[in-house]
Amino acid sequence: MKKLLFLATEDWFVASHFLPLVRRARALGYEVAVAARGSGAELAGARLIDMDFARGALGAGSLLREAGAVRALLQRERPDIVHAIALKPIALALLAGAQGAGLVLAVTGRGYLGVRGAPWTQFVLGRLAGQIRRALARGNAQLLVENAADLRWVAGGGDIGRERAALMPGAGIDPERFAPAPEPTEIADGPIVVGIASRLVWSKGVDLAVEAVRRLRGDGLDIALRIAGAVDLENPEHVAASELALWARASGVSLLGRVADIAGFWAGIHIACLPSRGGEGLPRTLLEAAACGRAIVTSDAPGCADFVAGGAGLITPREDVSALAQALRTLAQDASLRARLGQAARTRVLAGYTETHAADCASAAWARLS
């Protein structure tokens, strides 16, 4: 029996996004393990190998220490395939060396490193892209990316080739779990409700939505904003407590914290919003909202715009609060447009963004390494 090892920073991230891949690997007969920092998350029967990873630690000393732990893990476990999820696990896998395993390098976005234009972050990203290209050239690696911009970043002006790289439809969505629901009508004359479901970090642009709704309410539009999500304290750009306090005091803004029933959250929303500043792969929150038939307002950030382009929602320039407010106003005042965009978003999910599509893409990469 061949062994497939998923390498991630946190077990909860695998559980929240990538269980369809774990299930597919087990169905294909792989012995499946997940190497990540353990929190007790359910991993669909995969064996957890608890690793002492620190997601926010990107210093050279921490990376070398963790890469050494990964090297020892690979020498001990001897997996046939290592599926590294996100930039830091990819970097650790490359630093550790393949140790005889095939590598699947799954880029789930460039995070805050991809948003900030500081010379140091661009240097780090450039070096990592070069290391990925070298691994692909050796023939023992496959690249999965979630948007075309990240593919261009890795390629660095060259051509990686279809046999070594594929566009991944995000983490995929279960269209039965995230099913369309009528717009909320419990309060006939209540506000149009905008919803955001995301980690509370600067790159997601939640502050831009708060300001847009504040302006619209100041203009007399009956609109409200519900924010589902928690602060990610390990992210260097998490939202400060002082800013959260300002949001909580803003008229029409509700901070819900972590919400377990996300499908239920979208059922109570008229408009889904993610005014991202960038760094995304393909945000799962957009897939969830789309599967639930909600019209989307998002930014022109890679991944966000890739999914919404073609009639699944409205796209506004990044950092443009005025454009964001106008898009929200347009949808708030046009129920028929919301319905058309929501239906188009659901159709787009069904055509290529389900859990089955995601598992098919990953399993094809595994097969090419066998």
N, C-alpha and C positions, 0 to 999 in steps of 0.2 A: 504494500500500500504506500503510495506516494504521500509525502507530508507537505502541507502548505501552511506557512507561517505568516499571519498578518502582523505587521509591525506598526504600532500607533502609539501616540503619547498617552492616551487615556482609554480605558475600556468603555466608559460611557459614550465616547464619541463613536466607537465601533457599534455599540448597541443602538444608538440613536439614528445612525446613518447607513451602516453597512451590513446589517444582519442578512439582507437578501444575498449578499455575496458569500457570507459564511454558510448559509443554508445551501446555496448552489454547490459550493465546494464539497460539502459533506455528501450531497446527493450524487456528485460525480465520483465519490469513493475516496476522496482525499482524507487523510488524517489531518485535522485542522486544529491549530493552536493560535492564540492571540497573545502577543507579547506587548504589554502596555502597563501603565500604572493602574493597579486594581482598585476598584471602588465597590465591588460587589455587583456590577451590572450583569444582567442576563445575556449570555453570548450564544444562544441557540445550540447549546451542547458542545461548543468548542472549549478546549482546555485553555485556561488563563495561565500565562506565565507573568507573574507580577514583576515589573521592572521599576527601578527607582529613577523615573524620568521626571524632569522639571520642564514643563511646556514652555515657560517664559524665559528659561535660562539659555541664552545664545552666546555666551562668552566662550572663548577658545578652550579654557580649562574644563568647563562643563561639557562641551561637545566632545572633547577627547576622552573624558572619563566615561561618558555614556556610550561613545563609539566602542571603547574597550569592552564595556559590558555586553554590547551587541555582538562583538566579535566572539567573545567567550560563549555567548548563547548559541550562535550559529555553529561553532565548533562542537558544542555539546549536543544540540538538537539535530543537526545535519538535515535541515529541510531541503526538499527538492526545489521549492519555489518560495521566495520571500516577496510578499505583497506589501510594500511600504506606502502608507497613507499619509499624505501631506508633507510639507517641505522639510520639517525637522526629521521625521523618520527617514525620508529619502536621503538627507544629508548623512544621517547616522549609518544607514545601510551602505552608502558609498564609501564612507570613511572606514567602516569595518571590513570592507571587501566582501565579495560574494561568498567566499568560502565554499565554492562548488555549487551554489544554488543559482537558479535563474531569478532575475529580479523583475518585478513589476513595480514601476515607479509611478504612483498615482498622485498627480498634482491636483490638489483641491482648491487652488487659488494661491496667490502670493501674500495674502494677509496684509498686515500693516507695512511689511517690507515693500510691498508693491504699490502702496499708496504714497508713502513718503519718498521724496526725490533726493534725499540727502546722499552725498557721494559715497558714504560708507555703506548704506543699504544697497545702493546700486552696484557697488563693488562686490558685496556678498552675493547678490543675486546673479551677477555675471559669472562669478566663479562657480556657483552651483550649477548654472545652466551648462557651463563647459564640462563639468564633471558628468552631468547626465548625458551629454552628447558623446563623451568618451565611452561611457558604459554601453550606450546603444550601438556604437561602432564596433565594440568587441563582440556583439552578437548574442550576449547572454541576458539581454534586458529588453523590456517592453515599456513603452510610455503611454500612460493614460492621462488625458487632460480634459477639462470640462468646458473650455471655451477656446476659440481660435487665437485669441491674444496670447494665452499661455503657451500654445503650440509655437507661435512665432517667437516668443521669448526663449524657449528652449532651443529652437532651431538656430537662432542667432544669425539669421540671414541665409542659412543654408536650407537644404531639403532633407528632412529626416526619412521620409518614405512611409507609405501606407503599411508596409510589412512590419514596421517597428513602432508605429504610433497610431492611436485611435482617439477619437472624441468620445468621451464618456458622458452619458446623459445624467450627470450628477449622481446622486445616491438612488434615484428612482423613487417612485411613489406607488403605494398600493391604492388603486383607484376605487376599490370597494370600501376601504377604510376612510378615505378622503373622498366622499361622495357629494354631489351638488345638493345644496339646501336652499330653500326660498330665502329671499332677503328678510331680515328681521322686521316684523310688523306688530310686535307686542305693544308698541306705543305709536299710535297712528300719526300723531303730530310731533313725534320725537325727532332728535337730530339724525342727520346722516352720519354714520359711524365709520371712521377710518381706523384700520387696524395695522399694527406692526408687531410681528413676532420675530424676535432676534435677540442675540446676546447684546448686552448694553455696552458696546465699545464704540469709540469715536468713528471708525470707518463705516459703520452702518448708517450714519447720518440721521439718527433718530432726532437729534437736536434740530435738524432742518425741518422735519415734520412738525415738531412742537411749535416752531416759529411760524410755519405756514398756516397751521390751524389757528394760532393766536391772531394772525392778521385777518383771516377769513371771518373769525368770530367778531373781530373789531369792525368789520365791514357789514355785520348784521346777518351773516350766513349761519344757520343753525347746523353746526357741524361739531363733532367730538372726535377725540383720538384715544384709542385704547392701546396700551403698550404691554405686550406679553413677553417677558424675558427677564433674566437676572444679570447682574453685573458679573463680568468675567474677570476676577481679580488677578488672574495670572497673565492676562493680556496687558502689555505695557500701556495700552491706550484705553483702558477701561474708563467708563464714565465716573467722574468723581461724585462723592456723596453730596457735595454742595450743589452740583448741577441737578442731580436727581431731586433734591429738595425744591429747587426752582420749578422743575417740571411738575412736581406733585401739587404745587400751589397754583399752577396755571389753570385758568378757567377752561373746562371742557376736556382736560387731560386726565386720564386714569392710568396709574401704574399698577399692573396686576401681578407683577412678579412672575415666577416660573409657572406656566400653565401646563398641566398634564394632558388635558383634552384639547389638542390643537384643532381638531376637526370641529369640535363644539365652539371653540373661539371664533373660527371663520364663519360659522353659522350665524353668529351674532353681529357680523360685520357687513357693511355695504361695499367698502373699497379697501383693497389690500395695498399696502404702501411699503416700499423699501428704497429710500433715497440714498443709496450706497455711494460712498466716496471712492470705492474701488477695492481691489485686493480679493475679489470674490473668485470662486470657481464657477459654480452654478448654484445659487442659494437655494437650499431646500425649502425655505419658507415660501419662495415664489412658486415652486412646484406644488406645495400643499395648498396654497390659496387658489392656484389655477385649477387643481383637481376638484376643489370645492366650488368651482364655477364663479369665482370672484374676479371682477375686473381689477387690473393691477396698474398702479402708478409707480414707476421706478426710474432710476437714473440711466444715463448712457454708459455706465461702467460695464466693462467686459463681463460676460456671464449673464448679467441682468438684462442688458439690451439684446444679447443674442437670443434669449428665450422669448422676450416680449415682442421683438420685431416681427412684423407680419400680421398684426391685428389682435394680439393677446392682451394689449394694454396700451398705456400712454408712457412715453419716454421723455424725460426732461434732462437738461444739462446738469452735470454734477455741480453742487454748491450753489445752485440757482434757486433761492427760496421763492422768488416771484414766479418763476415758471412752474415750480412745484405747486404753489398755491393756486395758480390758474388751472392746472391739470385737475387738481382736486375739486375746484369749483365746477369745472366742466362736467365731471362725473357726478358730483353731488346734485346737479340740477338736471340731469338727463338719465332717468331710470332705464329707458330703452337702450341707450348706449352702454350702460353698465351691463345690461343683460346680454347684449351682443358680444361685448368683449369677454365677459365671463364664460359664455358658451365657447367662444373661440379658444380661450385659454384651456378649458377642459379638453377640447378636441386635440389641442397640441400635445397635452400630456399623454393622452391615449395613443397618439401616433408614434411616440418615441421616447417617452420619459417615465415609463413605469418601472417597477422593481425588476420585472422580467427583462426589459431592455437593458437595464444596468448590469444584471447578472450575465446576460448574454455577452455583453461587451467584455466583462472581466474574464469570463471563462474562455473566450476566444484568445485573450492574451496568455492565459495559462497554457492553453493547448499549443500555442506557438513556441513555448519554452519547453515543452515535453519532448 
